[in-house]
Amino acid sequence: MLKSQGLGSSIGVAPVSLHHTRTSLARRGIDGSALVPYQNNNDLQKKLRGIKIKNNNDNGGLRSLSGSGIIKAALATATETTTSVITTVTVKKITGEITSSTIVKENQLAAPPKFLQLGFASILTDPSTGAEKPPIMVQANLIHESVVEEIYEAKLEVPSNFGEIGAVIVGNYNQNEMYIKEVDLSGLTSGSLTIPCNSWVQPKTVDPTQRVFFTNKSYLPSQTPAGLISMRESELVNLRGNGTGERQSYDRIYDYDVYNDLGDPDKNEDLKRPVLGGSTHPYPRRCRTGRPPCQTDPQSEQKATGSIYVPRDEAFSDIKRAQFNASTLLNVLKTIIPNLQVHFDRNAGFPHFESIDALFDVDGFNLPPLESTTSFKDLLPWIFKLIYETGEFLLRFQIPEPMDRNKFFWLSDEEFARQTLAGLNPYSIQLVTEWPLTSQLNPDVYGPPESAFKTLNIDRQIGSMTVQEAIEKKRLFILDYHDLLLPYVRRVRALKGTTLYGSRTLFFLNEDGTLRPLAIELTRPPMDGKPQWKRVYEPSENATSLWLWRFAKAHVLAHDAGYHQLVSHWLSTHCAVEPYVIATNRQLSAMHPIYRLLQPHFRYTMEINASARSTLIDAGGIIESTFSPLKYSMELSSTAYDLQWQFDLQALPADLIHRGLAEEDPTASHGLKLHIKDYPYANDGLILWDALKQWVTEYVNHYYPSSYLVTSDTELQAWWNEIRTKGHADKQDEPWWPVLNTPQDLIDIVTNIAWVASAHHAAVNFGQYAYAGYFPNRPSIARTNMPTEDYNPTLWKSFLEKPEDLLLNAFPSQYQATQVMFTLNVLSSHSPDEEYLGKNMEPSWNDNPIIKASFERFSAKLKELELIIDTRNVDPILKNRTGAGVTPYELLKPFSGPGVTGKGVPYSISI
């Protein structure tokens, strides 16, 4: 998969340059060759005997009839000096594509010769007219073809007064779309020039508009060379579209819509889901597809019959043989998960813990024969095994690293607490700042707001100090899912096979920097004629209390697992970032320096999000089938967006301060004093944050040395305004949105976006299998109520006799558990060609010496971070990341190999 996106655009016939092309070049080339519109007329071909004409399907393209393949600038005169230049175009081939040579071999017939029409645009205008200079037009013919690429070549004559080439116009006159990698020019007086394209160009029969690709030089709008102004403006107009019609797979249009396609009410009324986005259920916006409304619910969009539309260059490239991408991986999920039912019961839990352990002991589970058996094995060799002698196709579950280090890690209270700082969801732990704890929900609906935590009991659990002293010394912390979950309890409990509570969990900070769980509070609101129920559970050595504590932990872990997946992961990264991608493509030109800075952070995010809407988060999908809120899962994420999401708090330092985990201190490292010194996510994250912000600072200050350039940048201001008013429209009036008036404002905004797309996502994604692969450690769902709720003598007797059986029954069913295990194994994987933060330099950065030097400093800091993390992970003082059986914290190590590694920070959200 080539993970680099095009800087191209589509511009129609309106721009002056194309008008000049048709009026000037259609007369006569400087070498005397006739230039006429090619009409695809066989009679005309007969009249032109002996003149070489290449077939194509265009009804207005300009052709050279001399057979030379050379077309010179129309503005040249016979006395002007010119420079002969060779241009080559590299086209990456689609795997399995039927090429012209294949056709010849198979049919022994002459296939239509393949060619591209190129136009090279000057950055200058015509001094006599003030209009753009006509581009130099040339036909590039296919000269070489291999399994993976095609090379096209042409010769052109560049007049001495033509000026610097600023863009290439590409016309595809062939039958299929083509992935243009780059256009090279050699022989220019200024030296060789490479124009990166990395984009799909459609045949003229599909899309008659021209495609333009700019050189690597970046320009603010006010600094755009006069010869490129109309191209720059037309590009953005075409990318925005007109907001109407259904999008086609080949379109390159970016627009906004609400999440109204998660349900499928036309198939089943139970699959109807509320629209996410708007005053009732505030939500970020997704990419508009324009599919027709459902017949039974006009507010909902019909389900896609195939892939969900994303702009063509946002889709994963299918130009490599090993297609390790979202579409392929989610197809694996769709194919394999139904077959898990062969081995695992949909409703029954595991009968004993040995049967759970056995998932990792066996050689694999034999799956039915599949068409894609070999490709699946090649794609995910750490998951699938194919025994060629017998044809058996096996699904294997690797032993997750924490379990491999300590088989009983999940039982440990110390590990339970440690994972709030160094596990899969380090975003929820908060400092307790007031006591007693009270709910902000309406007591008439949800019952008395006072917490059931008793001061004397918590004092006793702490032992060394009182609650008030612990608060004053910033040593009391909490996981608080009480007010977020309690409003959903009634509706969730009406569903089959699940339950829910509001929950609070208290932790005390020990002298050695570790956390110790003190108590768990579970609450049920008044419902079914019963009053509010709440109870506190504490760690204990008493057998009965110990098992009740384990039950309570299972519920809290299910709450944390759901919050992690729906909020810390999906909402805060995938969902919140999509509007940034859309706004960037709609409002920032491909030659804009901020576009070029952010573009690596957006690669394939829209594609993975679209794929998730069809498999993971849709009605009846994997999330709704396996996590506690079930059908209310996505609605719950909307509630979290409404109550909790703020753009400014997505920045790591602001988030830590907001949660009470840090305070500003100019004398401390990173300007922050951490209240938990051994907080692996924060400690590693702050180094990465500072490196990222310094890189962004140097980049922004190079292009924006003054505030005036920020406020006068029309594209930049429109971009930031659109993110607020369209992408996050339901929060556009919030007072916390940053202003964009100075270079520092821009640095803060861009660093925030880049952080979320890279490090934030890495921290919550690539450890999923490690910490949730052994599901008792993080059950995705708790299916049964606490044995102490609504006393039932029979249930209580069963609990006392075999508490293990009741706990196993509360865990996910066999089918639910293995669904989650398999899904997280796939989604925790790195591609073999993953693009890691700071590893490879973008072409436009490399061509600017100042930016290149800045990036090299950034890259060096990330390599240094790798060494710092390695050192920390063997420091015995840091007990949250080292010790007997403790899994080291590596989720923010910048680089990684392929597969499930538990480390590596890609640029973008691409899985």
N, C-alpha and C positions, 0 to 999 in steps of 0.2 A: 504494500500500500504506500503510495507516494503521499506523504502527509505534508503537502505544501499547496497552498491555494493560489488561484490566479489573481493577478492584479488587473484583469481585463474588464472590459465593459462592452455593452452593446450600444451603438449609436446608429440611428436611422439615417435617412437620406437628407434630413434637414440641415446638418452642419455644413458650413461653408466649404470645408475641405472636400467633402464628397461631391458637392455641387461643382466645384472646380474640376474634380476628376472627370465628371461626365461631360462637361462642356469643353474643356481644353484637351484632355487626352483622347477624346473621340475623334480628333481631327487627324493628325499625322505625327508619328514619332520622329525624333530627331534623326534617326537612322533611315528614315524614309519608309518605314513599314506602316502599312495602313492600320489604323485603330478603329474598329467598328464594334458596336454592340453585337454580341454573339447571340443569334436567334435560334440556335438549335435546329437549323434548317438544312435538310439533306440536299435540297436543290442548290443551295448556296455553296455547299461543300463541293458539289460537282463542278460548279463554275470556277472554283478557286483551285483547279487542278494543281497538284504538285505542292500546294501550300499546306504545311503541316498544321492541322487543327486538332486540338484535344477535345474529346466529347465531354459534355457536362450537361447538367439539367437546368442551368441558370438561363433566364430569359432577359438578361440585361447586363450581364457581366462584360467587362472590357477585355478583349483578347488581343494578343500580339499575333499578327498573321505572317510575320517574317520567319517564324521558326526558330528565332534566336532565343526566345524567352527573356528578352531584354526590353524594358520600357523605360525611357528616360523622362526626367521631369519636364512637364509641359512648359515650364517657364524658361527652359534653356534655349539658347540660340545657337546657331551653327558656329559662332566664334567663341563660345564659352569653353573654358577648360573644364574637364570632368575628371573624377577619380573612379577607377573601376573597383567595385566592391563585390565580394562574394557573400551571399547570405545563405545560411543553412537553417532549416527548421527541423527540430527533433519532435517526433510524434510518438508518444508511448502507446503501445498496442494493448487492446483489451484481451485478456486471457481467452483463448479459444476463438478469437475473431477470425472470420473467413476473409482472408486477404486476397489481393489480386493474384498473387502467385499461386495460392491454393486453388483458386478457380481455374487457372490455366492448367495446373497439374491434373485436377479432377475431371475437367470437362474438355480439355484440349482446345478451348476456345479463347480467343483474345479478350481479356477483361478490359473494361474502359480504363485507360491510363489515369493515374491519380495525380492531382496537382492541387496546389493552394495558390490563391491570389493574395499578394502582399502589397501593402501600401505603406511607405515610410514617410512619416510626417515630420516636418521641421518645427523647431521651437519658435521660428521667426515668422513674421508676417511679410507680405509683399510690400516693399517700401512705396511702390507707386499707387497701390489701391488700399493699403491698410488691412486687407483681408488675409486670411490664412493662406500660406503658400500651398499650391496643389501638391499632394503627396507623390512620391516616386512610386509608380505602380510596376509590379513585376510578377510574372508567373513562375512559381517554384515547382519544379517537377520532381517526381519520386526518382531517386538515384540509388537508394540502398534500402534493403528490407531484411530484418532479422526476426527472430522469434519475439523479441520484446519491443522493438521500435522500428520506425521508418524515418528515413532522412530525405528531406526535400532540399533542393538547391536551385539557386538562380544567380544571375549576374546582373548588377545594376550599375548605372553611371550616375554619380552624384556630382552635380554642378558645384563649382568652387564657391558660389555665393548662396548655396542652399541653406547653410547653417547647420547647427547640431541637430541630429535626429532625436526626437523626443518621444516617439511612439511608433508602433507598427499596427496597421490595420490588417486583419486576417479574414479572408473569405474562404469558406469551405465549400467547394463545388463537387464534393464526392457524395456517395450515397449514405454514409453513416457519420454520426458524430465522431469527432476526433479529439483526443486529449493532447493539446499542444503543450509540450514541456517548455521549450524556449526557442527563441530566434537569435541566431548569432550572425554578426557581421564582421568580416575581416577585410582589411585593406583601407579602412577609413584613415584620413590624415591624422585624426586624433587618437588612433589606436583601435584595437578590437572592441566590440561592444556586444554584450549579451543582454537580451531583454527576456527576463523570466516571464513565463505565461502560466504554466501549471493550471490549466483550465480546459474545460470542455467547450468546443466550438461546434455548433450545430450546422448541418447541411443547409444550404441556401433554400432548399425546398421546405425546410421546417421553420427556419428563422431567417427571414431576408435581411434583417439588420446586420450591420457590420460589427465586428468585434475589434476593440482597440485595447492594446496593452502598452502601458507606459514603461519607460526606462526606470532604472533604480533611483534616479534623483527624486528627492522628496521636496514638495513645495507647499507652503501655506497658500490659501486661495488668493491672497493679494499679491503673492510672488509668482503666480503661475505665468510661465512664458506666454506671450501673446498668441503664439501659434497653436497653443494647446487649450486655450480657455474654453472654446465651445465644446471640445471633446470632453473636457472635465465636467462641464455642466450637463451635457447630454447623457453622460454615463449615469449620473445620479438620478436624473429624470426617469431613465429606463429601468433602473434597479428598483425604484419605488413602485412602479406600476400605477394603475388607476383605481385600485381597490375593488375592482369588479371581476366577475368571471371565475371559473374554476381553473386552478393552476394545473399545468401539465408538467410531466416529469422533466422536460427539457427547459422549462422556464428558469429565469434567474431573478425573480421578483421577490422582494422582501416587504412584508406587510404584517400587520398585527391582527390578532383575534383573541377571543376568550377561549378558555378550555371548555368547549361544549361538545367534544367528541370522545369523551371517556366512556360514556354509556352506549347502549345499543337498544333503545326502547322499541324499535321496530321488530326486533327479534324476540324480546321478552320484557314485559312490564317491569319485572324485578331487576332488569339491567338498566333501568332509567337512572340517571345521575344528575345532580344539580349542575348548573352552569357555574364554573369557577371563574370569577372575574365580574366585577360589578358591585353594587352597594350591598347586596345580600351576602355574597361570598367573595370578598376581595381577593385578588390573586394577580400575579404577574401575567403578562400576555405571552402568547405563543405565536408562531408563524401562521399567517392566514393561508388556508388551502382552498377555500371557496367551494367546498363540496356542498351538494344540495342539503336542505334540512330534512330531518326525519319526518315520516308521514304521521306518526303518532305523537310527536313532540317537535313542533316547528322551531323551538328554541335550541334544539340539539342538532348537530351536524351528523349526517350519515356516516357510518363506519366506512373506512377505506377498504376497497376490495383487494388492493395490493399494498404496495409500500405507500406510506403517508408522504405527501409532497414536502420536500425541502428544496430550496434553490439548488440548481444542478451542481454548482461547485461546493456546496455544503455536504453533498452526499459522499459517502466513503468511496474512494476510487476502487474500481474493480479491474485495475490494470496490472495487478500482480497475481501470481499463482496462489500463494498462501493468503487467502483473503481473511486475515485476522481483523475483523471490524465489527461494528455494532450490528449491522444487518445479518452478517453470518453468525455471530455469536448468539443473537436472539433467535435466529432460526434453529440453532442447536437446542436452545431451551424449549422452543415450541415442539420440536421433534422428539426430544428425549423425555421431557417431563411426563407426558401421558403414559409412556412406557414404564415409568416407575411403578405404576399400579400393578404390574405383573408380580412384583416382589413385596410391595408395601401396602398395608391396609389403609383405606381412606379415613376411617373413623377410629380405629383402635390405636391406643398408645403402644409403646414398646413394653413387653411383659416384664423385663428386668433390665438392669443396667448392663449386664453382660451382653444382651442383644444389641444394645447401642454400641458398646465397644467392638462388637463383631463387625460392624459396618466398615471398620478400618482394618480388620484382621484378614478378611477374605481376599482372594486374588481379584475379585470383581464380581459384579452381578451381570449375568448374561442377558443381553437385550435382544429383542426380535431383530431379524435381518432388516437393514435399512439401506435405502439407495445411496445414502451419503456416508456409509460406514468408513470407507478409506479416508475420505476428506476430513471427517470428524477426528479420526485417529491422528492424522497428520497435523490438524489444526491445534488440538489440545492433547498432546501425547501424555501429559501428566494426569489426565482424567480418563482417557479411553485406551483400551488395549485390544488389539486385533490378533487373534491366534490364526495365522494363515493356514496351518495344517488342518484345523477343524472348522474354520470359518466362524468361530465364536467371537462375538463382539462384546467386550466387557466394559462396564462402568466401574471405575475405582474411586474410592474416597481416600485421599491422602490423610495421614494423621496430622492435624493442625499443630503448629509449633508449640503452643503452650501445653497441649496435652502430651506431646512428645517429650517435653522437658519434665512434666509433672502430671502424671495421670489423674491425680486428684485435685488439680489446681482449682477447679470450679467450686469445690466445697469450701475453700478457704475464705474467711471473712476479710483477711488482709488482701487477698487477690480481688475480691469484690470491690473493695475500696480503692485499690491501686488502679484498677481499670477506669475509674472516673478521671484519672490524671494521665494515664499512659495507655489507655485502651482505644476502643473503636469510637467512643463518643466523649471526647474531652471538653465538649461545649456546654454541658449542662450543670456542672458543679458550681454552686454559688456560695458566697459568704452570707452567714446569718447576721443581720444588722439590727434586728429588733426582736423583742420577746415580750409576751407570748406571741406565737404565730396565729394569724387570723386569715380567713378567706375573704376575698373581695367579691364573692358571688352573692346573689340575692338570697338572704336567709329565708324568705318566704317560699322560695322554690327549692333551695338546696339544704335547708336546715341550719342549725346554729353554726356561726362562722368560726368559733373558737376551736383551735387544735386540741386534740386529745393528749398531746404531749404534756406530761406533768413535770413541773420544775424539779421536784424532789427526786423523781425517778431518773431524770437526765443528770442531775447532780451526782446521783449514785453511780450511774454508768460512767461518767467522766472520771470520778474518783479523786483527781488531784486538784480540782477547782470547781467553782460553781458555774452555772450556765452564764450568769452575768459577767463573771470574770473571763470566761472563754470568749464571749462576744467582744468584750473590751480588748482582749489580746488578739482578736482576729484568728481564733482557733476553732470556731464552730461553723460547719459548712452543711449544705443541704442539696439534695436532689429533689426538686419540687415540681411534681406533675399533678398537684391537687386541683387547682382551678382550671387547668387546661382540659383534663380528662373528665372531671365530675359531670359537666353538662352532657356528656355522651353516654354515661353509664346506663340510663334507662333504655335508650335505643339499641345500644350494643347488646345488652342482656336480653333483648327481645329476639336476637338472632340465635340460631342453633350452633352449639359447639364452641361458645366463647363466653367470656365474662369480662368485667372491667371494674376498677375502683379508681378513685382519686388517691394519689399517694404522695407521701413525704418521707424522705430518708435523711436522718441526721448523721453527721460524721464529726469526729474530733481529731484535730491535728496533733499528733504525738510529737515528742521532743526530737525524734529522729527523722522528722519530715514525712512520715507516712500518715495515712488517714486510718481511723478506726471507726467502723460503724457502731452507732449507739442505739438506734431505734428506728422502726418503720411504722408509719401510721397509714392505715388503709381506711377509706371512707366510701360508704354507699349513701346516696341521697335518699330522701323519702320517696318511696315508690311502692306500687302494688298494695296500697293501704298500710304499709309499714313505715315507721319513723326512720329518720336518719340513723345509720349504723356506722360507728367508727371504733377502731381498736388499735392499740399500740402493741407491737411485738419487739422483743429485745433478744440479743444474743444470750445464750444460757447453756449451762452444762447439764441442766435437767433434761432428761430424754424427751418428754412431751414438749416442753418449751423450745427445745432445740429443733424438733421437727416442724413446729409451727413457724419458727424463725426461717427455716429453709423454704417453707411454703410462701411466706411473705416475701422473701428475697426473690423467689421465682416470679411473683407478680410484679415486683419493682423492675426486675430485669426485663420482663416482657414490655413494661411501659417504656423503659429506656431504649429497648430494641426498636420499638415502634417509633418513638420520637427521633431516634437516630436516623432511621430509614426515611421517614416522611418529612422531617424538618431539617436536622443537621446536614443530611445528605441531599435528598431530592430538592426540597424547597430552597435551601440556602445556596446551593451550588447550581445544579442543572437548571432549575426553574427560574431562579433569579437572574442567571446569566443570559438566558436566551434573548431577553429584550435588549441587552447590550450588543449582542451579535447583530440583531436586526437593525438597530439604530446606527451602528457603525457602518454597515453596508449601505444604508439609505442616505446618510448625511455626510459621511467622510469619503472623499474621493480616494481611489486606490493609490494616488500619489501623495496623499496627506501623510505627514510623518506620524501622527497619532494612529491612523489606520494601520500603518506598517508596524508600529510598536505593539498594538493590541492583537493584530490578526493571528499570530501564532497561538494566542491564548483562547482562540475561538474555534480552532479547527475541529470539525466534526461534532461539535456540541449539539447543533440543531438536528443532526442525523440520529445521534444516540437518543435524544429526547423524543423525536418522532417514533423511533423504534420502541421506546419505553411505553409510549401511549398505546401501542398495539399489543404489547405483551406483558408488561410489568405493572403498570398503574391503571390499566383499563378495568372496566366493570368485569368482575369475575376473573381478573388476571392474577398473577402470582402474589402481588402484595395483598389484594383483597382476599385471597384464599388462605393466607398463612400468617397474617399479623392480627393482633387482638381486635382492632376496630373493624376488621373485615370490610363490609361495603361502605363504611363511613371513613375509611382511611384517608382518602384524598380530601374529603370535606374537613377532616381534622387538620390537615396541613393548611387549608385556607384559614381556619380559625387561628392557627399559630402565626400565619402571615399577618393577619389583621392585628393581633395582640402584641406580637413580638418583633417583627422584622423592621429594621431601620437600616438604610444604606450606610450611614456613618458608623454603625456598630459592627459592620462586617470587617472592618479593619482590625487586625489582631490586637494592637495596644488598646484600642477603644473597647473592644469586646472584653478583654481582661479587666479593665477598670470598671466597666459596667457591671460585671458579675462579682465585683468585689475581690477578685483574685490578685489585683495589683493596684498601686497608686503611683501617680507621677512623682518622680524623684530625679532631678537633674544630675545628682551625684552618682546615681546607680547605673549599671549597665543598661543600655538601650533606653535610658531615661525613665525606667520603671522599677519599682520595688515590688517584687513578688511576695505575696503573703504566704504562699507555699513555695519554699525555695526549690524543692525537688519536684518540679512540675514538668515532666519531660516534654509534653507537647508545647508548653509555653517557652521553656528554655531553648529548645531547638528551633521553635517557630520564630522567636524574636531575632535570632541570628539570620535566619532566612529572610524574615521581613525587612530587616535593616539592609541586607544586601540587595534585595529587590527594589526597595525604595531608593537606594543610592543609584542604582542603574537607571531607574525611571527619572530621578532628579537630574542626572547628567544629560540624559537624552532630551528631556523637556527643556532644560535651560539652554541647550544648544540651539533649539529651534525657536524658543520664546525667551529672548533675553530681556523683554520688557512686558509689563502688564498690558500695554496698549495692543501688543500683538495677540494677546489672549482675547481681549474684549472685542477686537475688530475682526477676529477670525469668524466669518459668517458660518462656515461649515461646523466648526467646533461648537459654537453657541447653539446652533440648530440641533446638533447631536445631543448635547447635554439636556436641552429643553425637551427633546423627544423621549429620552430615557425616562424623564420624570413624568411627562404629561401623557405619554402613550404607552410606553413599555411597562411602567408602574403607575398607571393612570389612577388606580384606586387610592393611591397614597400621595398624589401630586400636591396636595395642599398641606402636607405635613411640614412643620417648621424646621425639622432637622436636616432637610436636604442641603448639602453644601452649595454655596454660590460658586460661580466660575468667573472670577475677575482677575486672578493673578496666576503667574506660573506655579506658585505653591499650591493654589487651589487645584490646578490641573494635576500636579504631582500626586496630591493626596487622593484624588478621584481615580486616577489611572492605577496607582499602586493598589488601591482597594479592589478594583476590578480584577487586576492581574493576580492578586493574592487568592481571591476566592476561586478563580478558575484553575489555579495550580495547586498551591500548598493546602488550602482549606479542603479542596476535593480529595487530594491525596491522603490527607490525615483521616478522612472518614470513609474512604473507599477501599484502599489496598490492604487493610487489615481485616476485612470482613470475614474471610474464610478462617483466618487465624483465630479470631476470637468468637466467632459464631458457628464455625464448622462443627465444633462439638457442642450441640445445641443446649445441653443442660447448663452450659455457662451463660448463654444468652438466648433463652427460649423466645421465639418470635411471638408466641401466644400463650396465655394462661387460660385453659379451657374450663376450669371448675372453680367454684367459690372456696373461700377459706373454710376449713372444717368447723370453725368456731362461729361462723355467721348463721343465724337462725338455727339454733341448736336442733340437731336431728340425732336421736339416740342411736339409730342404726349406723348412720355415717360416722358418728363419733366412735362407736365400737370398732368399726372397720379401721379407722385411723389409728386407734390405740393398738390394734392387733398387727396391722401391716401398713405403717405410714408410708413406706416406700412405694407401695402399690398406688396409693392415692396421689402421691407426688408425680409418679410416672404418668398417671391418667390426666393430671393437670398440664403436663408438657404437651407440645404439639403431637398430633397423630403421626403415625409412621410416614404417611404420604406427605403431610405438611412438612415434617422435619427434613425428609430427604429432598423435597422440592427446594427448600431454603438452602440446604447444604450444597446441592448441585448448582443452584443459581449463584450463590456467593462464591463458589469455586470458580465459576466462569467469569464473574464480574470483578473478581479480585486479581485477574490475570493481566500481565503486561504483554503487549504485542512484541514480537521479535524486533520490530523497527520503531519502537516507542520513541517519541521525541521528548527528551527530558529538558527541564528548565536549565538554561545556561550552557547546554552542551554544544549545540550547533548554531552557527550564526546565520541569520537571514541575509540574502544577497544584498538588500538595500543597506543593511548595517555595514556589511563588509566593504562596500564601495565608498563609504565615508570614513576617512581616517580617524576623525574624532570619535564618532560613534563606535567604530571598530575597537578603539582602545578602551572605551568605556565598557563595552561588552566583555572584552578580555579580562578586565578587572572583576567584573561581575562573575564570570565563569570561574576565575581563580578563587573567589570567596566561597563559591559553592563547593569546590573541591576541598577547600579548607574545612568547610562544615562537615564533610564526610569524615575527616580525620577527628574532628572534635566529637562527633557522635560516637565514633568507635572508642575514643578515650573515655567518654562519659559512661559508656556501657560496660566498662570494666572497673569503674571507680566504686569501691565498696561502700563509700559514704552515701552514694546515691541509691538508696534502697528501693526506689520506685522503678528502677531500670536494671538492677543487677542483684544477684544473690542466688542461692540454691534453687533451681527450678524456675527462676524468674525469666520471663521473656524480655530480651533487650528491646528498647524503644528505637525503632529504625524507620518509622513511617515517614519521617521528613528527611531521610537521607536522599539527596537529590537524584542519584543514579541507581540503576538496577539492570539486571538481566531479564530475560523473558520469563513468563509464567507467574506463579503465585510466590512472591518473594517477601511481601510485607515491607517493602521499601520502594523508593523511586517517586519523584515528583514530576510528572509530565507537565508540559506547558498548559495543556487544555483538558477539558472534560470530554474525553473521547471514549469512555466506557462506563 
